[in-house]
């Protein structure tokens, strides 16, 4: 077998072709294909602080068996990452060679661990799918066959587990589990100011998003500080699809205190096996109102305002906008299994736990 870091345009095209081959015929939609194109072109601002190395393992006849992007982020100097992993079935030896190469590259940069399932930065994705393998993936969530999980478990990797949550159907306000928090909601609405993202003040409001992320998540095990351009770029692309009410801020006086980000599940615009891209932008213009699933991506509260119930008000406001846009069900993004408070909150306001995800680690 041959292990190689590809640097040429043809090598990167080979990397993308194999990815398309894996997704073709699968129940999943490839939401990351466009991001890979931006990484390879150097257009993504993240490439200024993160190094990306496409690695391919092939047989003697140059047939690709598995591949992944080996990533080093300045903000996580002790980690070498393996992301955008794809592989054919029954290729355990090829995957071992890929892991060996990633670990070697990590040691060259004085890293102490290999992380599998982190996409450069946690805001771009975290985890491999670990359940519901025959169910399509929602927008920004991974989709992969079960044998990917087996590869890394057999390689002796440790696991960090994550959960998502589902509400189906989305209840009317009179039947909502949030109804029991009405007093808390009213009290907080008197003490805090809430508003949607203002696209007319895009630069200012995107900076608020960055500041809140950095304040709320700096203790997260995989988070590292974002700069303003990172999130300005990310939000600019998201707002090609989502509306201003998808990002809701809470203020204590003039100080940003909390936020929630949600959006329609844009994968409902695509077919299984497709790469999400430009044509879905136009479908969203004309058929976006047919999307029925809402996706809660993240919420955060600054430390000094925790314990007051702000997530309840934020999710209540998000639910109201979801219903306004015709959404009939809600899926959450991942929550770390070790985050007892967030899991408890999600269990209280949703119908049930839903999909499971996992991040793998290996000491190097």
N, C-alpha and C positions, 0 to 999 in steps of 0.2 A: 504493500500500500504506500501511497505517496501523500505526504502532508506538506502543504505549501501555503504561504501567505501571498495572496494575490494583490498586485499593485496596478496592473495594466487595466485599460478599459475593457479589453476582451475578458480578462479574468473576473472583473466585477460583473460583466454581463453573464458569464457562466454561473456566478454566485446567484444572480437574480433568476436565471432560467431554472436552476434546481429548485429554488423556492416556489416558483410558479408550478413546477411539476408536482411538488408535494401538496400544494393547496388544491390543485385541479382534482375534482371528484370528491373533495372533502366537504363536510358540512360547514366549514368555517370560511369567513371572509378575511382577507389579508389587509388589515388596517395599517400595517407598517411598511408596505412596499414603497409608498411615496416618501416616507421618512428615510428609507435606505437610499433612495435616489438623491435626496438632499444631502445625506451624509457623504455619499460617493462624489457628489459634485463640489463639496466643500461649502455649499451655500448655507447650511444650517449653522447658526451662531454657536451652538454647542460644540462644534468641531474646533473652536478656538481654545477650549479648555479641556477637551476630551480627545484622546487618540483612539482611532478605530482601525482595526486590522482584520480584514476578511480572511478567514482560514478555511481551506477546503481539504478534505480527505478523499482521495480517489483510488480506484484500483489500478492494476497494471495497464488496463486499456483506457485509462483516463475517464472512466465513468464515476461521477460524483456519488459518494456513499453517505457523507454527512458534511455539515458545514456550520459555521457560526462566526459571529463578529467578536473578536477579542478586544476588550475596551479597557482603557486606563483613564480614569478621571482624576484630575488634580485635587478635586474636593474630597475624594476617598482614596488617599494615597496608600492605604494598607490593602486595598482590594484590586484584583484583576477580575474583570467581568467577562462572562461568556453569554452573549445574548443573540437574538435572531437565530437560534439553533434550529436546524432542520436535519432530518435523517430518514433514510429508508429503514424498513423493518429488518431485524436480524443482522444488525451491523454493530454488535457490541464491541468487537475489536477496533473497528474504525472510530467509534466514539471514544474508546480508551486513548487512542492516539491523539484525537482532538483535545481531550482533557490534558493529556501529557504536554502537548504543545502549549496550551494556555497556561499551565502551571509554570513551564519553563520561562515563558514570556513574563509571567508575574514575578518570578524570582529575579529576573534581570532588572526589574524595577523595584526590588526590595519589598514586594508585597508579601503578606503573610497568609492570605486566603484567596481562594477562587470563589466568586459568587456567580451562580447560574440562575438567570431569570430577572436580572436587573438591567434595564435598557438605557444605560448611560447615566440617567438620573431617574429617581423614583417617579417624578412627574410624567415621565413618558411610558411608564408601565412597570409592573412588578409581578413576578410569579409565572409559573407554568400551570396550565389547567390540570387539576387532579381529580375531577369528577365530571359527570355529564358529558362524556366524550362524544356522544352522538347528537348533541344539541348545539345549534349555532351559537357563535360568540356575539355578545353585544359590542357596541363600538368602543374601542380602546382596550378591550379585554382579550387575553390570549385564547387561542384555540389550537389544540394539538392532540395527537393520538395518545392513547394510554402507554404505548411502549416507550415514549420519551421519558416518562416517569421511571419506568423500569430500568432504563439505561443508567440513570444517575443513582438510583438506589443500589444497583449492583456494583457501582463504582465506589460505594461506601461513603457517599456524601451525607452530611447532616441536613436536617430539614427545618425550615421556618414555615409554619402553616398560616394560611389566610382563608377567610370566609367572605362570601357575599350574601346578600339578603334579598328577599322578593316579597312584594305585595301585589297580589292578583286576585280579584280586581282592585283597582284603586277606589277606596270608599268615598262616598259623598261626605261632606263636612259633618252632617248630623250623625254619621255612623263611624267616623274616623276614630282610631285609638288616641288621637291627639285631643279629642274632646275633653278627656279627663284632666288635661293640662290647661284648660281655658283661663283659670285664674292666674297661673304663672305667665301665660302668654300676654294677658292684658297688663299685668304688672310690668313686664319687661318692655312692652311697647310704650309704656309711659316713661321709662327710664333710658331707653335707647332709641336712636333714629335708624330706620332701615331704608335702604334704597337699592335700585337696580344699577348695574354697570351703566355708565354714561359714555356712549361711543363718541359723542361730540368732544369729550375730554379724555380721549383714549389713552394718551400718554400718562396723564395723572392717575387715571383709574387702574391702568395696568401696573403702575408702580405700587399702588395700594395692595394689589393682589400679591406682588412679589414680597412686599414688606410683611404682609400677614402670613404668607407661607413660611418665610424665614423665622418669624417669631413663634408661630404655632407648632412647627414640625422639626425644630432644630435638634430635638432629642430623639427623633425617630432613628431606628437603627441603620437605615440606608439613606437617610436624607443628608444632603449637604447644601450649603447656601447657594441660592440662585442669584444671578444678577438681573438688572432690569431688562436688558436686551433679550435674555433667554425667554422670559415670560411675555414680553411684548410680541415677540415672534410667534410664540405658541398661541397666544390669545388672538392674534391677527388671523391666523389660519382657522381657529375654532369659530370665530365670528363670521367667517364666510358661510357658516351653516347655522349657528345658534343665534338666538335673539338676546337682547339686553337683559331680559328677566331670567336668563340662565345663570347669571352671576349676581348674587344678592349680598350686600354688605350691611353690617351692623356697626353703628358708631356710638361711642359714649362721649357726648359733646362733639368735639371736632376730631376725636381720636378713633381711628379704625379699631374695632374690637373683635370682629368675627366675620366669617363669610361662609357661603355655601355655593358650590358649583354643581349644576345639573344641566342636562341637555337631552333632547330626544335621542333615541337609539337610531343613529343614522344608518346602521347596518341593515335596517329594514328597507333601505333604498336599494340594497345590493342583493345579488344572488350568491348562493353558496359557491365557493371556489373562486370568486372574483377578487381582484385587487381593488380596494376602495380608491377612488380617484376623481378626476375632473368630471366625468359624465355624471357622477352622483351629486356633484354640486348643482348641475342643471336639473336633475331629478328632484332635488330638494326644493328648488324654486317653484316647481309646478306640482309636486306631489308630497311635499314635506308635511302637509296637514293630514296625511294618511298614516303617519307614524303613530303607533299606539303604545309603545313602551318608552318610559322615561328612565333616564340613567342618573342617579346621584353619584357624582364622581368623588367629591371630597367636601368636608366641612372642617373648619378650624376656629378655635377660640383662643385669644391670647391668655396667658397664664393668670393675670390679675382679674379676669372676668370669668374664669371657670367656676363651675359649681352653682351658677345662677339659673341655668336652664336655657341659655341662649340657643343651643342646638334644636330645642323643641320649637322655638319661634321661627328659626330659619327653615326647618323642614316643613312647618305649617305653611309658611309663605311659598316655599317651593311647590308643595302639593297643590296649593291653590292655582299656581301658574300652570302646572301640569294639566289639571282638569280644564282650565281655560283653553288650552291648546288641544284638547281632545284626547289626552293620554288616558289609557284605561288600566295600565299596570306600571309598576316601578321596580327596577332592579338597582341594587347598590353596587358600587365598586368594591374592591377588596378591603377587608379589615384584618389587621394582624390578629391572629388567634390569642396572642398574649395580651392584647389591649382589652382588658376586662371592661372598662368603662364604655368604650365604643360598642363592644359586642352586646353589652347589657342594654344600651340605648337602642340599638338596632332591633334587638329581640322585642323590645317594648312597643315599637312603632311599626313593625312589619309583620307579615303573616308568618314567615318562616325563614330559617337559614336556607341558602340556595347552593351555589357552586362553591367548590373548594379549589384552592390554588396552593402552590408550594414554591418556595425559593430554596435552592440547594447551595450548600457551601462545602468546600473542601480545603483543609489546611495544606499549604504548600511549603 
